[in-house]
Amino acid sequence: MDPVMGSSGSSGNEQEASDSGNGKKSFHRHTAHQISTLEAYFKECPHPDDNQRRQLSNQLGLEPKQIKFWFQNKRTQTKSQHERADNSALRAENERMKCENFAMLEALKMVICPACGGPPIGEEERQRKAVSQSESLMISIPTSSLPLPPANFTTQGMGHLPLYNYLDPKHWDNMALPYQFNGVTDVEKALMSETAASAMDELIRLLQVNEPLWAKSPSDGRYAIQRESYQKTFPRATRLRSPSARIESSKDSALVTMNAAQLVDMFLDADKWVDLFPTIVTKAKTIQLLETRMVGNKNVSLQLMYERMHILSPFVAPREFYFLRHCKQIETGLWVLVDVSYSYCFFKETSHSWKFPSGCMIQEMPNGCSKVTWVEHVEVDDKIHTHRLYRDLICGSSAYGAERWVITLQRMCERLSVSNGETEHIHDLGGVLSLPEGRRSIMRLAHRMVKSFCSILNMSGELDFPQLSEENNSGVRVSVRQSIEPGQPRGMIVSAATSLWLPLPCQSVFNLLNDEKVRFQWDVLCHGNRVKEMANISTGNTPGNCISIITPSVPSGNILMLQEMSCTESLGSMVVYAPMGIAAMHTAINSGDSSNIPILPSGFIISGDGRSELGVGANSTRSSGSLLTVAYQIMACSPSSSMELSVQSVATVNTLISSTVQRIKAVLNTFNLD
């Protein structure tokens, strides 16, 4: 067999030419044309026969032996790249299995017989077999690399919660974590730091380079990663094993009205992160701050986080990520933040989503503004968990793409500018919002209303009424909960939501819901009476982004409505409102404490259906329709009443929302004809 040149480290693009007089071998470097031709041929045929090598030799002016050696070297290099990617994935899986095995062994030590207080009969033998089987399945690694729990680690008080799933976020509000992350070993922290540093390098490359890593869509102008070039630059195995898994990638940039340092501060605080993206992020938590330091005069930080994202409808599956967030100041006035998923044995596995290096670059600009360039790159498997109405939209690039993040960031930064008094767009008909403090109080209350509304949309696994579903309707989903949280009415709350397809553009649906002249025809809270706007605060430069105080002309006259609307033409719009007593509204207007004012919002979310087609002109698009989500909440009973909710009560709520949808359809038909 002929020797493979370059196998000890030389490139496949260099071949032996001759022996020099001093015994050293000289090498011939191929030209760019020769390399590109060989690369293209290798993709089609990595194992050419003698005739094919002879043809390439004549075409490129190389010896057949050189052609043979080049292909041998190329196959070796490609195999090594694939092995490195596979080894990395196997190493992570091996670490997870070792940690889970250790956790299970610790839990088994606490097993006792309920009769005598000792180990159950046969338990010792079962443990020995379990240990033997587990060890036979795992690759042997040095004991020093096994993450150990802290000295005070205990399973007492954990009940039936699996030891390795105690970080399931649904348990955070109901239990104290028995294992704090200050027990993570130095080895694990080093692995996290290495993962974050590698992700940072990759993201910076993706942010700074377009071609060949990015390809621009000729239909909508959006950027998506060119998979072949990306895999060649950053070889890695796919994370999800499901055949229905897919990869989403997008890139976008925008100028926002907030200085870079303030943006970085908000991105690194989990609570501020949720406040900044209330329509995308429903829950976020910093599990542990791993590192914060100065390198020269530049800031560097690393933290372990959890995030749950959910948009549009209860019939859209949420996405959950455990990830590392790494922030690095590249130079004065320039920061990069990268998020990358991280698998750790004590995490509840989120098998439907995985985040490749994603994040943003924040560049300081004049006049207190910042330029934000955003990259989203994830692997997801949520198609079968999403209702058919939303599959086209979710499987596209706009649902959770970079464009949604930067447009939401723009809108929220404009809103904060108004709240801080930097800009004022007030339309006050009766001196209702004459004080700046009162306007800020109303804006805080409206923001809490929007966050509360978005949180109720995550009703997966609740009660469905599919028998009421029509061809273009999702049916009604109902959720029942006992509310004891501050800022909400105390008692039994019923939330109901439905989504439907409409053969109208998003803007037409938004215009109807924004028209106070026809509101009495669909809003049950108006009791058939017309409404009047008392005050209006514009929350941004986009027409339709505003907060309103509305008074329905009901006989009692003691109810007002607080409403917030936002409209972004490319992604859709939202209308959220809540009834409030006059006394509560006066408290907010007069700069009182509005954090405990009970508020129960309802509203609408309007989006495109994702089924766009080419319109007039090469680059124009025309949406074939829109998707409307209708959601609202009612108080079923107060704490002093019986807390039992009958089936009849749920059926009544279901009938009510179905009736509301029919009213909206009727008004939309009339509105469209006019």
Secondary structure, 3 states (H helix, E strand, C coil): CCCCCCCCCCCCCEEEEEECCCCCEEEEECCHHHHHHHHHHHHHCCCCCHHHHHHHHHHHCCCHHHHHHHHHHHHHHHHHHHHHHHHHHHHHHHHHHHHHHHHHHHHHCCCCCCCCCCCCCCHHHHHHHHHHHHHHHCCCCCHHHCCCCCCCCCCCCCCCCCHHHCCCHHHCCCCCCCCCHHHCCHHHHHHHHHHHHHHHHHHHHHHHCCCCCEEECCCCCCEEECHHHHHHHCCCCCCCCCCCCEEEEEEEEEEECCCHHHHHHHHCCHHHHHHHCCCCEEEEEEEEEEEEEEECCEEEEEEEEEEEECCCCCCCCCEEEEEEEEEEEEECCEEEEEEEECCCCCCCCCCCEEECCEEEEEEECHHHCEEEEEEEEEEECCCCCCCHHHHHHHCCCCCCCHHHHHHHHHHHHHHHHHHCCCCCCEEECCCCCCCHHHHHHHHHHHHHHHHHHHHHCCCCCCEEEHHHCCCCEEEEEEEEEEECCCCCCCEEEEEEEEEEEECCCHHHHHHHHCCCCCHHHCCHHHCCCCEEEEEEEECCCCCCCEEEEEEECCCCCCEEEEEEEEEECCCEEEEEEEEEEHHHHHHHHCCCCCCCCCCCCEEEEEEECCCEEECCCCCCEEECCEEEEEEEEEEEECCCCCCCCCHHHHHHHHHHHHHHHHHHHHHHHHHHHC
